[in-house]
Amino acid sequence: MAQKHNLTAADILPLAEYGKIRAESRRKISERKQNRRVEVGPYITFYFENYDTMWMQVHEMVFIEKGGDAQIRDEIAAYNPLIPKGQELVATFMIEIEDPERRKRILGAVGGIENAAFIAIGAERIPGLAEEDLERTRADGKASSVQFVHFAFTPAQIAAFRSPGAQISLGFSHPSYGHMAVLPDAVRAELAGDFD
């Protein structure tokens, strides 16, 4: 089945209709997200996005805020860039630190981390490209706690990623955060579905 790469206003259900399926939709997407989430090191979690996760996000924002057609347009414009376009994986990664002092110190040390993410297939690295909607590291070097990154694959890399049992890792080449994690095969299989 062909992947959908963009949301349109026609994809968004009326509030009353969405309200009827909201609980079941949230349950299903929550189950799917279990295999779209990867922790890397002590502070960072990747959440891999796709059409379904962004469909849910837009519906939830509109359902909660009830902003009507204008909000639908704005939400679609905001979230469409996070839907993979067939030859890539797209992730939100969050730097999650509860203690305010530690959070301030760590975020101050990892400026530029949005340009240091990678996916490795064996020894081959696919660099992450930061979403260009706005600067994610401030002039003082402090990183944002929420980052968006795209990983562009070649056809050969997609084929390798799709191979059951392939050794896939996700990590950072940042001097202050050089952590990596191996993707469980269930995660690899789920994310392989994001490619055309």
Buried (B, 14 or more C-beta within 10 A) or exposed (E): EEBBEEBEEEBBBEEEEBEEEBEEBEEEBEEBBEBBEBEBBEBBBBBBBBBBBBBBBBBBBBEEEEEEEEBBEBBBEBBBBBBBBEBBBBBBBBBEBEEEEEBEEBBBBBBBBBBBBBBBBEEEBBBBBBBEEEEBBEEEEBBBBEBBBBBBBEEEBBBBBBEEEBBBBBBBBBEBBEBEBBBEBEBBBBBBEBBE
